Amino acid sequence: MFQASEGAIVLRRFKDTLFRLGETASDTLNKFEQTIERDASSKISMQDGTVHPLSIHVLNQVKIICE
């Protein structure tokens, strides 16, 4: 299918892409963590059984990440 040199090029590009994808995922999760830490609503306790707004935000973000 590929000659040896072509296969090496494809493999190198694949590894580069995987590396960049990992960096992007790490950066995205770090930014998300900082957003949660800065969120003022995280200091509010919900006593009436409602779902905390931060919980809703986190679950929505996790859903987006998994899609």
C-alpha positions as CSV (number, residue, x, y, z in Angstrom):
1,M,0.0,0.0,0.0
2,F,2.7,2.5,1.1
3,Q,6.3,2.5,0.3
4,A,8.6,2.6,3.4
5,S,9.3,6.3,3.1
6,E,5.6,7.2,2.6
7,G,4.7,5.0,5.6
8,A,7.2,6.8,7.7
9,I,5.8,10.2,6.7
10,V,2.3,9.1,7.5
11,L,3.3,7.7,10.9
12,R,5.3,10.9,11.8
13,R,2.3,13.1,10.9
14,F,0.0,10.8,12.8
15,K,2.2,11.0,15.9
16,D,2.5,14.8,15.6
17,T,-1.3,15.1,15.3
18,L,-1.8,12.9,18.4
19,F,0.7,15.0,20.4
20,R,-1.1,18.2,19.4
21,L,-4.4,16.7,20.2
22,G,-3.1,15.8,23.7
23,E,-1.8,19.3,24.3
24,T,-5.1,20.8,23.2
25,A,-7.1,18.5,25.4
26,S,-4.8,19.3,28.4
27,D,-5.1,23.1,27.7
28,T,-8.9,22.9,27.4
29,L,-9.3,21.0,30.7
30,N,-6.9,23.4,32.5
31,K,-8.9,26.4,31.3
32,F,-12.1,24.6,32.3
33,E,-10.7,23.9,35.8
34,Q,-9.7,27.6,36.2
35,T,-13.2,28.7,35.1
36,I,-14.7,26.4,37.8
37,E,-12.3,27.7,40.5
38,R,-13.2,31.4,39.6
39,D,-16.9,30.8,39.5
40,A,-18.5,32.8,42.3
41,S,-21.6,30.6,42.3
42,S,-19.4,27.7,43.6
43,K,-19.6,29.4,47.0
44,I,-23.4,29.0,47.2
45,S,-24.9,26.0,48.9
46,M,-28.2,24.7,47.5
47,Q,-30.4,23.7,50.4
48,D,-33.7,23.2,48.6
49,G,-32.7,20.3,46.5
50,T,-32.1,22.2,43.3
51,V,-29.2,21.3,41.1
52,H,-26.3,23.8,41.6
53,P,-25.7,25.9,38.5
54,L,-22.0,24.9,38.6
55,S,-23.0,21.2,38.5
56,I,-25.2,21.9,35.4
57,H,-22.3,23.7,33.7
58,V,-19.8,20.9,34.5
59,L,-22.1,18.2,33.2
60,N,-22.8,20.2,30.0
61,Q,-19.0,20.6,29.4
62,V,-18.3,16.9,30.1
63,K,-21.1,16.0,27.6
64,I,-19.5,18.3,25.0
65,I,-16.0,16.8,25.6
66,C,-17.3,13.3,25.2
67,E,-19.1,14.0,21.9
